Amino acid sequence: MPYQDLRAFLMRLEKEGEVHRIEPEVDLKYEVGAVCRLALDRGGVEKNKALYFSRPKGHSHPIVVNLLATLKRFCLALECDAENVHREWLRRTQKPIEPRIVKDAPCKEVVNVGRDVNLFKLPIPLWNERDGGPYITFPCHISKDPETGARNAGMYRAMVHDERTLGILAAPYRHIRHHFDKAHAQGKPLPVAIAVGLDPVIYAAAIAPFPFGTDEFAMAGALRGAPVEMVACETIPVEVPAAAEVVIEGEIPPGVTRDEGPFGEFTGYYGDRGPRPVIQIKAITHRKDFIFQESYEGLPHHETCIVSGVSNEAEVIRQCPLPGIKSVHFTSGGGGYLHAVVSVKKAYDGYGKMVGLSVLGTTAGRTVKIVTVVDDDIDPHDLGQVDWAVTTRVRADRDVEIIKDLSANVLDPTMTSAEKRSASRTDKIVIDATKPMLEPLQPECRPNPGVMREVLENRAKYGF
Ligand SMILES: Cc1cc2nc3c(=O)[nH]c(=O)nc-3n(C[C@H](O)[C@H](O)[C@H](O)COP(=O)(O)O)c2cc1C
């Protein structure tokens, strides 16, 4: 049974003991961020809890944060086992299910238009110490291609400039950017809606690196096994998920920028301040008792490592044409974007590099900085094993390639400000950490197999 909305998913998480409720009043200025940091540091990659802040200071609506920050919760969202998550993703998304347009919608219980619009009425935190303003960190942006009408959903964190203006950073390869570039070339603003507080698979689809032109709502339908219900916006020709908690409607005007940032990014470093596009807000609609959904960004581990990581992994598996790929993992240290580890059944010497290059050629590979290719005896999720493979199977002169001048993740902290603002390109590394075949390494050491088997069978004798 698909989740109807954020609330249905929250109930499931509560039932599974996955939600930590914070009842005392918590200040939106830095305190929410600090509590999130504490929770992520204590729980780590696997055991952190989703957070429910009942009383953000000065607001009567709660905030939920980090709902998809573990693989377990991501799999609860997809209703599948962790071992099958990629298989299920690929199986379900083969058959997109078109959204269904409805007339009545919970997200219209309260409608504020024009001068009644005030972003400061929403509980939006100031997360990290140097952030340039409060940030909406889990917004699903929806826009339409001005030429074809094709719909796009994507996530681009948004800074509050004032009551009716948001600022966004959309990397050159982001699809909303293609949309506003096309609209602006016609001298027109791009209508854009931002939905907050959704069935989690809608978020998963919006964040996934599907190719340009894919309707993420049809993919969300495929992932949930039923159409997403959508309703027309009040002031712009865009449809939004009817069951959203909050919807912000606006336009990106041509030729208008304002300084946006800094922001504590998913890399663990601050992104810089600079002139970026704005969204001028025309309406905010919401449920009467809305819940505001957010995500803590900053030093890994955080939600992006999972929610971006898993869909990046699945799309690499789908888009790499080479046989023998066993498993793919986007590491938490790389924030789910920067470091891909791929295990392969190696076909011949040189194959590891071929696989590495083909990963860089996928839509997920666009933002990857390092690809490490390992043999299929190595589990890419076990960084100890990966480290062993890299240190013992790699010879730098033979197995490491630097590929020059590819499209870069705009938030890569090693790029200079000028590089980020201009071409946004960088060099990437492919590490072939597979064993050489023509001149094999010495045998790996293991105890005598027969004796090992006996020891395992009699482990109690040794106190294990
Ligand atoms: C929490 C979160 C925040 C994100 N913020 C941004 C952002 O500000 N700018 C950006 O270009 N990508 C951002 N991304 C990545 C994109 O949302 C993601 O890659 C998605 O595929 C973009 O959709 P598109 O391919 O349709 O453009 C973010 C991802 C997550 C999980």
The ligand as an SDF file (V2000), in Angstrom:
LIG
                    3D

 31 33  0  0  0  0  0  0  0  0999 V2000
   18.7890   17.8760    0.3470 C   0  0  0  0  0  0  0  0  0  0  0  0
   19.2320   18.1430   -1.0620 C   0  0  0  0  0  0  0  0  0  0  0  0
   19.4990   19.4280   -1.4880 C   0  0  0  0  0  0  0  0  0  0  0  0
   19.9270   19.6720   -2.7940 C   0  0  0  0  0  0  0  0  0  0  0  0
   20.1860   20.9570   -3.1700 N   0  0  0  0  0  0  0  0  0  0  0  0
   20.6310   21.2110   -4.4170 C   0  0  0  0  0  0  0  0  0  0  0  0
   20.9100   22.5590   -4.8140 C   0  0  0  0  0  0  0  0  0  0  0  0
   20.7640   23.4970   -4.0470 O   0  0  0  0  0  0  0  0  0  0  0  0
   21.3440   22.7640   -6.0870 N   0  0  0  0  0  0  0  0  0  0  0  0
   21.5370   21.7360   -6.9850 C   0  0  0  0  0  0  0  0  0  0  0  0
   21.9260   21.9880   -8.1230 O   0  0  0  0  0  0  0  0  0  0  0  0
   21.2700   20.4430   -6.6300 N   0  0  0  0  0  0  0  0  0  0  0  0
   20.8160   20.1710   -5.3780 C   0  0  0  0  0  0  0  0  0  0  0  0
   20.5380   18.8750   -5.0020 N   0  0  0  0  0  0  0  0  0  0  0  0
   20.6890   17.8050   -5.9920 C   0  0  0  0  0  0  0  0  0  0  0  0
   19.4600   17.6810   -6.8920 C   0  0  0  0  0  0  0  0  0  0  0  0
   18.2770   17.8280   -6.2080 O   0  0  0  0  0  0  0  0  0  0  0  0
   19.3320   16.3340   -7.5700 C   0  0  0  0  0  0  0  0  0  0  0  0
   20.5060   15.9720   -8.1390 O   0  0  0  0  0  0  0  0  0  0  0  0
   18.1970   16.2450   -8.5930 C   0  0  0  0  0  0  0  0  0  0  0  0
   18.4050   15.1670   -9.4430 O   0  0  0  0  0  0  0  0  0  0  0  0
   18.0350   17.4550   -9.4440 C   0  0  0  0  0  0  0  0  0  0  0  0
   16.9480   17.2840  -10.3210 O   0  0  0  0  0  0  0  0  0  0  0  0
   17.1110   17.5250  -11.8840 P   0  0  0  0  0  0  0  0  0  0  0  0
   18.0790   16.4600  -12.3610 O   0  0  0  0  0  0  0  0  0  0  0  0
   15.7280   17.3270  -12.4060 O   0  0  0  0  0  0  0  0  0  0  0  0
   17.6240   18.8990  -12.0480 O   0  0  0  0  0  0  0  0  0  0  0  0
   20.0870   18.6010   -3.6980 C   0  0  0  0  0  0  0  0  0  0  0  0
   19.7960   17.3020   -3.2760 C   0  0  0  0  0  0  0  0  0  0  0  0
   19.3860   17.0620   -1.9770 C   0  0  0  0  0  0  0  0  0  0  0  0
   19.0980   15.6600   -1.5310 C   0  0  0  0  0  0  0  0  0  0  0  0
  1  2  1  0
  2  3  1  0
  2 30  2  0
  3  4  2  0
  4  5  1  0
  4 28  1  0
  5  6  2  0
  6  7  1  0
  6 13  1  0
  7  8  2  0
  7  9  1  0
  9 10  1  0
 10 11  2  0
 10 12  1  0
 12 13  2  0
 13 14  1  0
 14 15  1  0
 14 28  1  0
 15 16  1  0
 16 17  1  0
 16 18  1  0
 18 19  1  0
 18 20  1  0
 20 21  1  0
 20 22  1  0
 22 23  1  0
 23 24  1  0
 24 25  2  0
 24 26  1  0
 24 27  1  0
 28 29  2  0
 29 30  1  0
 30 31  1  0
M  END
$$$$
